[in-house]
Amino acid sequence: MEKVKNQEICNQIIKVLKENEYLKLLGIEIISLSKGYCKGKMSVSDNIKNPYGSLHGGSLYSLADIIGGTAACTYGNYVTTVSGSMNFLMPAVGMDHVICEAKKVRQGRHLAVYDMILTDDENHILENASFTFYVTDEMQE
């Protein structure tokens, strides 16, 4: 029964995300979603690059925030970002997509903590991040 409920929650999350204009603007799509986990990718385009030709740090931060927040929502509640920390380890240049994988560190009643790894097309680590989310209202069907 728990697996069915979680699948329903994941389906509801995917539906909401597909309608989100910000995700469309950034070219973000979900690849995999399960309880406490999310993997997504962002297409590289000129509109999210900085003047030097690499992906803008803000777009990468948004990707981590969205994928981490999506993973935190898999427990059936909406979340909002409390804080986020990101280490920009390598320049994001010369790739078609950036992949972000979020894994649960802790999912509490009020706070959820997730770690993210962002990689390029060849699985080189570009950034790592840690975000804390405040757990809000339960999702309604």
C-alpha positions in Angstrom: 0.0 0.0 0.0 2.9 2.4 0.9 4.4 1.9 -2.6 1.1 2.7 -4.3 0.7 5.9 -2.2 4.2 7.0 -3.0 3.7 6.4 -6.7 0.5 8.5 -6.6 2.5 11.3 -4.8 5.3 11.1 -7.5 2.7 11.2 -10.3 1.2 14.3 -8.7 4.6 16.0 -8.4 5.4 15.3 -12.0 2.1 16.7 -13.1 2.7 20.0 -11.2 6.3 20.3 -12.5 5.3 19.8 -16.1 3.1 22.9 -15.8 5.8 25.1 -14.2 7.0 27.9 -16.4 10.3 28.3 -14.6 11.2 24.7 -15.2 10.3 25.1 -18.9 12.5 28.3 -19.1 15.5 26.4 -17.6 14.9 23.2 -19.6 14.6 21.0 -16.5 13.0 17.6 -16.7 12.7 14.8 -14.2 14.5 11.5 -15.1 13.7 9.5 -12.0 11.7 10.0 -8.8 11.1 7.9 -5.8 10.8 8.4 -2.0 13.6 10.6 -0.8 15.3 10.7 -4.2 15.1 12.7 -7.5 17.3 12.7 -10.6 16.8 15.4 -13.2 18.5 17.1 -16.1 18.8 20.6 -17.5 19.4 21.2 -21.2 22.2 23.6 -22.0 21.1 26.6 -24.0 22.5 30.1 -24.6 19.8 31.8 -22.5 21.3 30.2 -19.3 25.0 30.9 -20.0 27.0 33.7 -18.5 29.0 36.2 -20.5 32.0 33.9 -20.5 30.1 31.0 -22.2 29.7 28.7 -19.2 26.4 27.9 -17.5 25.4 30.7 -15.1 25.8 29.7 -11.5 22.2 30.8 -10.8 20.8 28.3 -13.2 22.9 25.5 -11.6 21.8 26.6 -8.2 18.1 26.6 -9.4 18.6 23.1 -10.8 19.9 21.8 -7.4 17.1 23.6 -5.5 14.4 22.2 -7.7 15.7 18.7 -7.8 16.3 18.6 -4.0 12.9 20.1 -3.3 11.2 17.7 -5.6 12.9 14.8 -3.7 11.7 16.2 -0.4 8.1 16.4 -1.7 8.0 12.7 -2.2 7.0 12.2 1.4 3.6 13.9 0.6 4.2 17.5 1.7 5.1 20.6 -0.1 8.5 22.2 0.9 10.1 25.6 0.7 13.8 26.3 0.7 15.3 27.4 4.0 19.0 27.4 2.9 21.3 26.1 0.3 25.0 25.8 -0.1 26.7 24.9 -3.3 30.4 24.3 -4.3 31.2 25.2 -7.9 34.0 22.7 -8.5 34.4 22.9 -12.3 33.2 25.2 -15.0 30.1 24.0 -16.7 31.1 24.3 -20.4 30.9 22.1 -23.5 28.0 19.9 -22.6 24.4 19.3 -23.8 22.9 18.6 -20.3 23.7 18.9 -16.6 22.4 16.0 -14.5 21.5 16.6 -10.9 20.9 13.8 -8.4 19.4 14.5 -5.0 19.5 12.1 -2.0 17.9 12.4 1.4 20.1 13.1 4.3 17.2 13.6 6.7 13.5 13.9 6.3 12.0 15.3 9.5 8.6 16.6 10.4 9.6 20.2 9.9 13.0 20.2 8.2 14.3 18.1 5.3 18.0 18.0 4.3 19.2 16.8 0.9 22.6 16.5 -0.8 22.9 17.0 -4.5 25.6 16.1 -7.0 25.6 17.9 -10.5 27.5 16.2 -13.3 28.1 16.8 -17.0 27.3 14.4 -19.9 30.4 12.4 -19.2 29.6 12.0 -15.5 32.3 14.5 -14.3 31.3 16.2 -11.1 30.7 19.9 -11.6 29.1 20.9 -8.3 27.9 19.5 -5.0 25.2 21.1 -2.9 23.3 20.7 0.3 19.9 22.2 0.9 17.5 22.4 3.8 13.8 22.6 3.2 10.9 23.5 5.5 8.2 20.9 5.3 4.8 22.7 4.8 1.3 21.5 4.0 0.3 18.1 3.0 -0.3 17.7 -0.8 -4.0 17.6 -1.8 -5.2 15.4 -4.6 
